Amino acid sequence: SGQVRGLCGTFNGDQRDDFTTPAGDVEPGVAAFANAFRAAGACPALRPGVPEPCDAFPGSRERAEAACALLMGPAFQ
């Protein structure tokens, strides 16, 4: 605890600094934070906003909802 920093956050109990970039800046949004760790040219930059994953994979919504139902069920409460 308190000794990590990166895409998984800072693990120090303070969620306000979990989006700390390698340069030490704290980004307010997911896209800017993820883009700070992106290798130049390796993949396209994320746009602001949270993409709807089911739009990219038509027909997967039912399978995803079934999988999430297990995680939200009594076994994990």
N, C-alpha and C positions, 0 to 999 in steps of 0.2 A: 504494500500500500504506500502511495506517495512516491514511488520510485519508477513509475512508468509514464510514458507520454507517447501519443500516436493516434492511429485510427481507432483504437479501442478506448480512448479517453485518458484521463490522468489517474483515475482510481485513487483519489484523495478525499472522497466524500463531498466534494464541491462540484456540482454539475455545471456551474457557471463557467468553468474553465476546461470542460471536456473537449471543446472544439479548438484547442490550442494547436496552431500550425507549427511546422518545423522552424519557422522564423520567429516563433514566440508570440505571434498575434493570436487573439481569440476571435474567431469568425462567428457571426451570428447565425449563419445558415449552413445547412448540410452540403449544398453544392460547392460553395466557396471553400469550405473545410476540406472536402474530398479532393477538389482540384489542387489544393496546396500540396497534396501528396502524390499527384499524378506525375508520372515520368513523361517528360516532353516528347510528344509525338507517339507515345505508346498507345493512347486511346483518346477518343474525343472528350473534350471537357464537358462536364455536367452543366446543364442549364439550371437556373434557379427554379425552385418548386420541386415537389415530390412527384415523380412520374407514377402513373397508374400501371403497375406491373401486368395486370390482366390485359391491357391494351396491346402490349408487346407479344403476348402469348394467348391468342384467342383459344377458347375451349379449356383453358387451365383453371378458370375460376372455381369450378366445382371441386376439382382435385385439391386446390389450395384451401378452400373452405373446409373440406373434410379433414385435411391435415391439421389445420388450425383448431378445429373442434377438439381434436385429441389434446392439444396443448392447453386449451382453455377448459378442459374437462376436469372432473374430480381427481384424477390421478396426479395432477400437477398443482392442486390448490393447497 
